[in-house]
């Protein structure tokens, strides 16, 4: 191989390594965002369950009053 070809290959490898590193950083950011969203989703599910219990209790009280 000529030195020119080796130089081109080295440049392409370096570009590929830089792209891989950027993608790794993006992946880590997305994992953190996903984790945060999962935690928020779990909290919202708990709040929804709490509200459902409260509404069910109030409906039960209303039914008791009507009967």
Secondary structure as GFF3:
##gff-version 3
##sequence-region A 1 67
A	DSSP	alpha_helix	3	66	.	.	.	ID=ss1
###
